[in-house]
């Protein structure tokens, strides 16, 4: 069943990297501009595209097409991420339901805002373009009026993005995500297009190839080709039983729904990323060059981590060894380990990264690395609650993180923490006894090293209290005393 009750806007920033550079340097607005990463033009402004410049075109080829092409290096993504975050924050001022799709695209669910605006003024006018017949039969559910109001809101947001950030955008307005994304590409750049539900089938058929349907990836498209389905119309005419022979039933139904433009998935509010990382294409054959590249990546990465505000607990490296027989020049390999390193200790990070590097590369032989990456994952939030065990533990962890000089173990995590604790607490002959006055259930859930610390606190406390039994000394701020306070 296709739900018409929502109003979804898909925003796409025009030639994003190029626009960011043009905002930084307005002189670039009047020249054909390409953003260079290594030997490739990753994107360009619309003046350059008039010469035939395409995404990921080799610089040598681009220069032949446009000799006066101005190139700006775009390997450092810092400014692009900053601008993307500013757009995201602006969109959140209109709706809490904003979902990022890369740095230059966002979905916004404005359903509630549309309801509010329609209560204030019943009439809504079309702003921008409409796909299909604007005079087509109106749906009885009232979705046309809602989508028209959505077009007014989309224009208002686009104007604000341009006024505040100097960026032009395209927008698609529809009753679901897939249709909003597709219809937004109909009129570019700096334009917006509305789609009414009655014209959804026409829009989907206009794509022709199933490969152009969002969220049908290359793997699924390859499978469809093997059963002679290459066009949207062929997917429409294929029955579920036929699809069920090569996909499971849920996947088969999802493919059919997408081909008809049916998509009831919600706009998922984007939170902080699960990982923060950078990688670079390169040609490295010496240890010193690898260390230098890690230093370059780390300096940029630490800026992003400090702005994020969370504490990274795992470091990961990515390496691609050159293989002339592989179509992509070699496979990426990763290694990771837990860390407890202060952000100021760059040398310790590099040492840890190099230790992981030698787990991938044979130290005694020659090597050629064509991709090197560095990232942080498994973040811990900074403590915000008062008087909780988590806060107490996090304070200790945070202090160690910023002050200690302990290096991470080079062992890759194999078991999940919960299973590790269970195995060690239940099976170890040296299981630590729960001190008197501490909740046994809470104690058993703690890591083994924390249990050891609490037991040590208990024995020290006992000795201290024995010595000062007649004094009124305050108890020290230890894990053991904290847990005792919580119990009582």
C-alpha positions, 0 to 999 in steps of 0.5 A: 500500500502506497502512503500519500500522507507524508511530504518529503523533500530531497535537497541536492547541493549543485556541484558541491565541492566546486561551490564550496571553493567558489564561496571561498574564492568568488573569482572562481565563479566566472571561470571553468573550475575543476576539483582535482584529487590526484590525477582525476577531476572529481567534479566541476562547476557548470561552466566546465561541464559546458566543455564536456568535463565529466566526473572522475575524468582524467586531468589530461583529458579534461585539459584537452577539452578545456585548456583554460580549466582552473584546477583546485586541489580537493584532497582535504575534505575539511571545508566540505564537511564543515559546509555539509554540517552547516547545511544539515543544521539549517535543515534541522531548523525546519524539521527534526527529521533530516537524513544525510545522504552523503555530504551533498544530499539530504532528505527532510520530512516536512509533513508536520510543518505542512500541516501547520502551514495549511492550518494558517493558510488553506491555499497553497501555490505551486513553486517551481516545476511539476513532473507530468500533468499539473491538471491531472485528477486530484487524489481524494486524500488531499496529497496535492494540496500538501505537496504544493505547500511542500513546494513553498517550503522547499523554495523557502529553505533553498533561499535560506541556504543560498542567503546564509551559505551562498550555495544553490540547491536542487529539490524534489518534492514528493510523498516518499523518499525514492520519488523525491530523489528521482524527481529532483534530478528532472530540472537542474541546476538551482531548480525544484520539481514537484511530483504528484502520486498519480504521475509516479508510474510515468516517472519510474518508466522514464528511467528505463533501466533498472540500474537507475532506480535508487537503492537497486545496487549493481549486484541486484541489477546483475542478478536481474540481468541474468534473468533477462530483466533490464528495464523498469517495464520488464521488472513491472511485468515480472511476477514475484514467483519468478523473482523469488527464484533468485531473491528471497521473498522480502527482497523480491517484493522490495524490488517490485515496490521500488520499480513502481515508486513505492517506498514507505521507509521513514526519513531517519534522523542522522546521528553522529557517524560510527567512524571518522576516517580519511584515506588517500591514494598514493604510491608508497614503497618505503617505511618513512614515506608511510609514516609521513602519510600517516602523519598527514592523515592524522593531523587532519583526522584529529581536527575532525575528532576534536570537533566531534567531541566524542572519545575514540576507542579503536584505531583502524588502518586501511591499506591497498597493496598493488596487484597488477592482476586485480581490476582495482589494482589490489584489494583493501585490507584493514587492521584495528586495535583498541586504544587509550591514547591522549589526543595530544600524543601524535607519535603514539598514534603513528607508532600504533598505526605502523604496528598495524601496518606491519601486520598487513605488509611483510616487513622483510620484503619490498612493498608498493602501497596505493591506498593508505587510510586512517580512521577512528571507531567505537566512540564513547560519549563524554559523561553528562549525567551526575552520580551514576556508575557510568559517569564515575567510570567515564571520568576515570576513563577520560582522565586516563585518555587525556593524561596517560601515555599507555599504548594500545594492544596490537591484538585485534579484537576477536570476542565481543566484550560481554562474552570476554567477561563472561568467559573470564569471570565464570571460567577463571580460577582467579575470579575476583571476590565481590567486596562486602557492601557492593551489589554482586549483580553490578560487580559481576557485570564490570570488566575484570580489570575494574573488578580488580581495582574495586577489590584493591580499593576495598583492601586499601580502605580497610587498612586505612580505616583500621589505622584511623578508626577513631578519626573522622577522615572522609572516604577517598573517591574510589570505585569501591566507595562509589558503589557502596554509596549507590547501594545505600 
